[in-house]
Amino acid sequence: MTTAPTTHQLDSADPPIGEPLRELPAPPTRGTDADRLVGPDVVRAIALIGVVVMNYHGYLIINGGDQSQNFWGRVFNPWTGPLSTRFAATFVLTAGVGVTLLTRRSIGTPAAISAKRWTLIRRGLLLYGFGLIFYEIWPGSILPYYGAMFIVAAGLFTLATPLVIAFGIGAALVGAGIEWWGTERTMDGRTPTWLYNPGNGSPRGLLFDVFVNGTHPLFPWLAFLCAGIVLGRLLRTDWWRPVALGLGFTLFGGATLVSGALEDRSQLTTVLTSTDSGDHGLLYVASALGTALIAFAAIYTIATTFRSTSVVKVLAGAGQMTLTLYIAHTFVFNYIVNWHDWVKPSGLDLALTFAAVYWIIAIAIGSVWHRRFHVGPAEWVYRQIGG
């Protein structure tokens, strides 16, 4: 499920892999919205609110707006603030849950496994290709990286849980290792340009952008997807919520304490112990994964408890249309800010107001659309082409 060019948060994590997420244990293959898990939909909807705020604030700053250094300005800093990319991480975690819910009925049946694998590959390629084009409109978009993650997920969903966990940890370690090596080389005056600046549009440039240099590189972002795949497998249990909350607070708290204890050290130590998204360190992954687990468990529980209320129903409907709403929020920004200058770049207060107005209108339109058609226009095209 973008902020400015280095912090984009998606975020559309229907996941764009589509099919209804059902209440557990598994009901019949086809059903109504009443059968659908409301928790992931509401998580996506609320995460998208944060996405819009961070994106609008970041792009208004880029267009000449004020980047305040007061407390709230630092909190909402779209590049280095504590909220930077946290919404995107939550989307990717939820996408991993969606991968499990989409594929779980295929396990044990080779033909069904093959069919789901190709579904993920087709949809991933479609998202990646569209994302590269969309990137020209909205630099920093997570869409191409999101597509690449689904292609990788096609090979992950049949693995045993320990292997999925190991894969996620490995992705985080590789990302941190590359950052360590690159920082050391740069400090020695030998910046590896072949890795960090391989040439835009070249095959090597596209490959390294997806895995290393992009706004949401698979090293380490696959860690969030793998965590979501495992979490999706635990939703059948009665104990997943306290485990997710406990692990989330442990990861976030531990990363914060370690990072604070080691700050103001050498440049290399500062980078490696940073919880900033751009540094791709282990502490960043731990901190972001911790907040994503906390958010998912808390919102899921509240949404499930109050699923019959109007607010939850409206948010759930919006959560099923996050790809549409995500794409729409970029066009709204360009139309109002860049094309007609109806909104002039300013400070955080304008960004919050702009995002709130967009979200209120988008929620209202999305709710009406969803009640009428049951699927967003972008989601419909995505599923028709992607399978």
C-alpha positions in Angstrom: 0.0 0.0 0.0 4.6 7.3 -1.0 6.0 10.3 0.7 8.5 12.3 -1.1 11.0 10.6 -3.3 12.7 8.7 -0.5 9.9 7.8 1.7 6.9 6.8 -0.3 4.4 4.8 1.5 1.9 3.0 -0.4 0.3 2.3 -0.3 -2.2 0.1 -1.7 -1.9 -3.2 -0.2 -5.3 -4.8 -1.0 -2.8 -6.5 -1.2 -3.3 -5.8 -4.8 -3.4 -9.6 -4.9 -7.0 -9.4 -4.7 -9.4 -12.1 -3.7 -11.6 -11.7 -0.6 -9.9 -12.4 2.7 -12.2 -14.7 4.6 -12.9 -15.2 8.2 -11.1 -18.1 9.7 -11.4 -21.1 9.6 -11.9 -21.2 5.9 -15.5 -20.8 4.6 -16.5 -21.8 1.1 -14.4 -20.4 -1.7 -16.9 -17.8 -2.7 -18.8 -15.6 -0.3 -20.1 -12.2 0.5 -18.5 -9.2 2.2 -19.8 -10.6 5.5 -17.3 -13.4 5.2 -14.4 -11.1 4.7 -11.8 -10.4 7.3 -12.5 -6.8 8.3 -9.2 -6.4 10.2 -6.7 -6.1 7.3 -9.1 -3.8 5.3 -9.3 -1.4 8.2 -5.5 -1.5 8.8 -5.0 -0.6 5.2 -7.5 2.3 5.3 -6.0 3.8 8.4 -2.4 3.3 7.1 -3.4 5.1 3.9 -4.5 8.1 6.0 -0.9 8.3 7.2 0.4 7.8 3.7 -1.5 10.7 2.4 -0.4 13.0 5.2 3.3 12.1 4.8 3.2 12.3 1.0 1.4 15.6 0.9 3.7 17.1 3.5 6.8 15.8 1.7 5.8 17.0 -1.7 4.7 20.4 -0.4 8.2 20.7 1.2 9.8 19.8 -2.1 7.7 22.4 -3.9 9.0 25.1 -1.5 6.9 24.5 1.6 8.2 25.0 5.2 10.0 22.2 6.9 9.5 23.2 10.5 12.1 22.1 13.1 9.7 22.3 16.0 8.5 19.1 17.8 5.7 18.3 15.4 7.8 19.2 12.4 10.4 16.6 13.5 7.7 14.0 14.2 6.1 14.4 10.8 9.4 14.8 8.9 8.8 12.6 5.8 12.4 11.5 5.5 13.9 11.2 9.0 11.0 11.5 11.4 9.7 8.7 13.6 6.7 8.2 11.3 8.8 8.0 8.1 7.9 4.8 6.1 6.1 3.3 9.1 2.8 3.3 7.2 4.5 1.7 4.2 5.9 -1.1 6.5 2.4 -1.7 7.8 1.1 -2.0 4.3 3.8 -4.5 3.3 3.2 -6.5 6.5 -0.5 -6.6 5.7 0.3 -7.6 2.1 2.2 -10.6 3.5 -0.9 -11.6 5.5 -2.9 -11.3 2.3 -0.4 -13.6 0.5 -1.1 -16.3 3.1 -4.9 -15.8 3.0 -4.9 -15.9 -0.8 -2.8 -19.1 -1.1 -3.7 -21.1 2.0 -6.3 -23.3 0.3 -3.9 -24.3 -2.4 -1.4 -25.9 0.0 -1.2 -29.6 -0.5 -2.5 -29.5 -4.0 0.2 -29.1 -6.6 -2.1 -27.8 -9.4 -3.6 -25.2 -7.1 -0.1 -24.2 -5.8 1.0 -23.7 -9.4 -2.1 -21.6 -10.2 -1.6 -19.4 -7.2 2.1 -19.0 -7.9 1.4 -17.8 -11.4 -1.3 -15.5 -10.1 1.3 -13.8 -7.8 3.8 -13.6 -10.6 1.4 -12.1 -13.1 0.1 -9.6 -10.6 3.6 -8.8 -9.5 4.8 -8.1 -13.0 1.8 -6.0 -13.7 2.4 -3.9 -10.6 6.1 -3.6 -11.3 5.5 -2.5 -14.9 2.8 -0.1 -14.1 4.8 1.2 -11.1 7.8 2.1 -13.3 5.4 4.2 -15.5 3.7 5.7 -12.4 7.1 6.5 -10.9 7.5 9.2 -13.6 4.3 10.8 -12.3 5.0 10.3 -8.6 8.7 9.8 -7.8 9.3 7.6 -4.8 6.2 5.4 -5.4 6.3 2.0 -3.7 4.4 0.3 -6.5 7.3 -1.2 -8.5 8.8 -2.5 -5.3 5.5 -3.9 -4.2 5.2 -5.8 -7.5 8.7 -7.2 -7.1 7.8 -8.4 -3.6 4.8 -10.4 -5.0 7.0 -12.0 -7.5 9.3 -13.2 -4.7 6.3 -14.2 -2.6 5.4 -16.6 -5.4 8.3 -18.7 -4.3 7.9 -18.1 -0.5 4.3 -19.1 0.3 5.0 -22.9 0.2 8.0 -22.7 2.5 7.9 -23.9 6.1 7.5 -21.1 8.6 11.1 -21.3 9.9 12.4 -20.9 6.4 10.2 -17.9 5.8 11.4 -16.3 9.0 15.0 -17.1 8.0 14.4 -15.5 4.6 13.1 -12.4 6.2 16.0 -12.1 8.6 18.4 -12.8 5.7 16.9 -9.9 3.7 17.4 -7.6 6.7 21.0 -8.8 7.2 21.8 -8.3 3.5 20.4 -4.8 3.5 22.4 -3.9 6.6 25.5 -5.5 5.3 25.4 -3.6 2.0 24.8 -0.4 4.0 27.8 -1.2 6.2 30.1 -2.0 3.3 29.0 1.0 1.3 29.5 3.4 4.2 33.0 2.1 4.9 33.9 2.4 1.2 32.5 6.0 1.1 34.4 7.0 4.3 37.6 5.7 2.6 36.9 7.8 -0.5 36.0 4.9 -2.7 32.3 5.2 -3.2 31.0 2.1 -5.1 29.3 4.0 -8.0 28.8 0.8 -9.9 26.4 -0.2 -7.1 24.9 3.1 -6.0 24.7 4.8 -9.4 24.7 2.1 -12.1 22.8 4.2 -14.6 19.1 5.0 -14.9 17.1 2.7 -17.1 19.8 0.1 -17.6 19.1 -3.5 -16.7 21.7 -3.3 -13.9 20.2 0.0 -12.8 16.7 -1.5 -12.6 17.9 -4.5 -10.7 20.0 -2.6 -8.2 17.2 -0.1 -7.7 14.7 -2.8 -6.8 17.1 -4.6 -4.4 19.4 -1.9 -3.0 19.0 1.7 -4.0 15.3 2.4 -4.4 12.9 4.0 -1.9 11.7 0.6 -0.7 14.4 -1.9 -1.7 13.8 -5.6 -1.2 16.9 -5.6 1.0 15.6 -5.1 3.7 11.9 -4.6 2.9 11.3 -8.3 2.3 11.6 -8.7 6.1 8.2 -7.0 6.5 6.6 -9.2 3.8 7.9 -12.4 5.4 6.7 -11.3 8.8 3.2 -10.8 7.3 3.2 -14.2 5.7 4.0 -15.8 9.1 1.5 -13.6 10.8 -1.2 -14.7 8.3 -0.5 -18.3 9.3 -1.0 -17.5 13.0 -4.5 -15.9 12.5 -6.1 -19.2 13.1 -4.7 -19.3 16.7 -6.2 -17.7 19.8 -2.9 -16.3 20.9 -1.5 -14.4 17.9 -2.6 -10.9 19.3 -0.6 -11.0 22.5 2.4 -12.5 20.7 2.2 -9.8 17.9 1.9 -7.0 20.5 4.6 -8.4 22.8 7.0 -8.9 19.9 6.1 -5.5 18.4 6.8 -3.6 21.7 10.0 -5.7 22.2 11.4 -4.9 18.8 10.4 -1.2 18.8 11.6 -0.7 22.4 14.8 -2.6 22.0 15.7 -0.8 18.8 15.0 2.6 20.3 17.1 1.9 23.4 20.1 0.5 21.5 20.0 3.3 19.0 19.9 5.9 21.7 22.7 4.3 23.7 25.0 4.3 20.6 24.2 7.7 19.2 27.0 10.3 18.8 29.6 7.7 18.0 31.5 7.3 14.8 29.9 8.0 11.4 29.8 4.3 10.7 28.3 3.5 14.1 25.7 6.2 13.6 24.6 4.8 10.3 24.5 1.2 11.4 22.5 2.0 14.6 20.1 4.4 12.9 16.4 3.9 13.0 16.0 6.2 9.9 14.4 4.4 6.9 17.1 5.6 4.5 19.9 3.8 6.4 18.4 0.3 5.9 20.0 -0.8 9.2 18.9 -3.7 11.4 17.6 -1.3 14.1 15.4 0.4 11.5 13.9 -2.9 10.4 13.3 -3.9 14.0 11.8 -0.6 14.9 9.5 -0.4 11.8 8.5 -4.0 12.1 7.7 -3.5 15.8 5.4 -0.6 15.1 3.7 -2.4 12.2 3.0 -5.5 14.4 1.6 -3.2 17.1 -0.6 -1.3 14.6 -1.9 -4.4 12.9 -2.8 -6.2 16.1 -4.4 -3.2 17.7 -6.4 -2.1 14.7 -7.4 -5.6 13.8 -8.8 -6.2 17.3 -10.7 -2.9 17.4 -12.1 -3.4 13.9 -13.2 -7.0 14.7 -14.8 -5.9 17.9 -16.8 -3.1 16.4 -17.2 -4.5 12.9 -21.0 -3.8 12.8 -20.5 0.0 13.3 -20.8 2.4 10.4 -17.2 3.7 10.9 -15.7 0.3 10.6 -17.8 -0.5 7.6 -16.8 2.7 5.8 -13.1 2.1 6.6 -13.3 -1.5 5.5 -14.8 -0.4 2.2 -12.0 2.1 1.7 -9.5 -0.6 2.7 -10.6 -2.7 -0.2 -10.0 0.2 -2.6 -6.5 1.4 -1.4 -4.9 0.9 -4.9 -7.6 3.2 -6.4 -7.4 5.8 -3.5 -3.6 5.7 -3.6 -3.4 6.4 -7.3 -6.1 9.1 -6.9 -4.3 11.0 -4.2 -1.3 11.6 -6.4 -3.5 12.9 -9.3 -5.4 15.1 -6.8 -2.1 16.6 -5.6 -0.8 17.2 -9.1 -4.0 18.7 -10.3 -4.5 21.1 -7.3 -0.9 22.0 -6.5 1.2 21.6 -9.6 -1.3 22.3 -12.4 -3.6 25.0 -11.0 -1.7 26.4 -8.0 -4.9 26.3 -5.9 -2.9 25.2 -2.9 0.4 26.9 -2.2 3.3 25.1 -0.5 3.3 25.9 3.2 3.8 24.1 6.5 2.6 21.0 8.3 -0.8 22.5 9.1 -1.6 22.9 5.4 -0.5 19.3 4.7 -2.7 18.0 7.5 -5.7 20.0 6.3 -5.1 19.0 2.7 -4.8 15.3 3.6 -7.8 15.4 5.8 -10.0 17.0 3.2 -8.8 14.5 0.5 -9.4 11.6 2.8 -12.9 12.7 3.9 -14.0 13.2 0.3 -12.2 10.0 -0.8 -13.9 7.9 1.9 -17.3 9.3 1.0 -16.9 8.6 -2.7 -15.2 5.2 -2.1 -18.0 4.1 0.3 -20.7 4.9 -2.3 -18.6 3.2 -5.1 -17.9 0.1 -3.0 -21.6 -0.3 -2.1 -22.5 -0.1 -5.7 -19.7 -2.1 -7.4 -18.0 -4.0 -4.6 -14.5 -3.3 -6.1 -12.5 -0.2 -6.9 -11.9 0.7 -10.6 -8.1 0.2 -10.3 -8.6 -3.1 -8.4 -11.0 -4.3 -11.1 -8.5 -3.6 -13.9 -5.7 -5.1 -11.9 -7.5 -8.3 -11.3 -8.8 -8.6 -14.9 -5.3 -8.3 -16.3 -3.4 -9.9 -13.5 -5.7 -12.9 -13.1 
